[in-house]
Amino acid sequence: MRAPGAIAAWLGDRRPVVVEDGQSGAEVFRVDGDCFLKVGRGPAAPLVADEAARLAWLSGRVPAARIVAAVEE
């Protein structure tokens, strides 16, 4: 897995584990047990960006996943 530069810096020496579930077409990885990295390339890129925007909007309104970083390349 080749993570975007800013995400690679955040990952450091951590080893993401592939998550096989999901239907978005994005690559999903588990990091440190309770963090997830979602990478959208090609047709999945806008889906991942939209999901990040929705999760950011939900923050503080209802319990939802917290976005640690979002990067578009």
C-alpha positions as CSV (number, residue, x, y, z in Angstrom):
1,M,0.0,0.0,0.0
2,R,1.3,3.4,-1.0
3,A,-0.1,6.0,1.4
4,P,-0.3,9.7,0.4
5,G,2.7,11.7,1.8
6,A,0.9,13.4,4.7
7,I,-0.7,10.1,5.7
8,A,2.6,8.2,5.4
9,A,4.1,10.6,7.9
10,W,1.3,10.1,10.3
11,L,1.6,6.3,9.9
12,G,5.3,6.3,10.7
13,D,6.3,2.7,11.5
14,R,2.7,1.4,12.0
15,R,1.7,-1.4,9.8
16,P,-1.8,-1.1,8.3
17,V,-3.8,-4.3,8.0
18,V,-6.1,-4.8,5.0
19,V,-9.9,-4.8,5.8
20,E,-11.7,-7.0,3.3
21,D,-15.2,-5.8,4.1
22,G,-16.8,-2.9,2.2
23,Q,-18.4,-2.1,-1.1
24,S,-17.2,1.4,-2.0
25,G,-14.2,0.3,-4.1
26,A,-11.9,2.1,-1.7
27,E,-8.9,0.4,0.0
28,V,-9.5,0.2,3.7
29,F,-6.9,-0.6,6.4
30,R,-7.0,-1.0,10.2
31,V,-4.3,0.9,12.0
32,D,-3.7,0.4,15.8
33,G,-6.9,-1.5,16.4
34,D,-9.4,1.4,16.4
35,C,-8.1,3.7,13.6
36,F,-8.9,3.1,10.0
37,L,-7.3,4.4,6.8
38,K,-9.5,4.7,3.7
39,V,-7.8,5.3,0.4
40,G,-10.0,6.1,-2.7
41,R,-8.4,6.1,-6.1
42,G,-10.1,6.5,-9.4
43,P,-13.9,6.3,-9.2
44,A,-13.7,5.7,-5.4
45,A,-11.9,9.0,-4.7
46,P,-14.9,11.3,-4.7
47,L,-16.8,8.7,-2.6
48,V,-14.2,8.8,0.1
49,A,-14.0,12.6,0.0
50,D,-17.7,12.9,0.3
51,E,-17.7,10.4,3.3
52,A,-15.0,12.5,5.0
53,A,-17.1,15.6,4.5
54,R,-20.2,13.9,6.0
55,L,-18.3,12.6,9.0
56,A,-16.8,16.0,9.6
57,W,-20.3,17.6,9.6
58,L,-21.6,14.9,12.0
59,S,-18.8,15.6,14.5
60,G,-20.3,17.0,17.7
61,R,-23.9,16.4,16.5
62,V,-24.1,12.6,16.8
63,P,-21.6,9.8,17.7
64,A,-19.6,9.2,14.5
65,A,-16.1,8.3,13.4
66,R,-13.6,11.1,14.0
67,I,-11.5,12.2,11.0
68,V,-7.9,12.4,12.0
69,A,-6.6,13.5,8.5
70,A,-8.0,13.9,5.0
71,V,-5.8,14.4,2.1
72,E,-6.5,14.8,-1.6
73,E,-3.7,14.3,-4.2
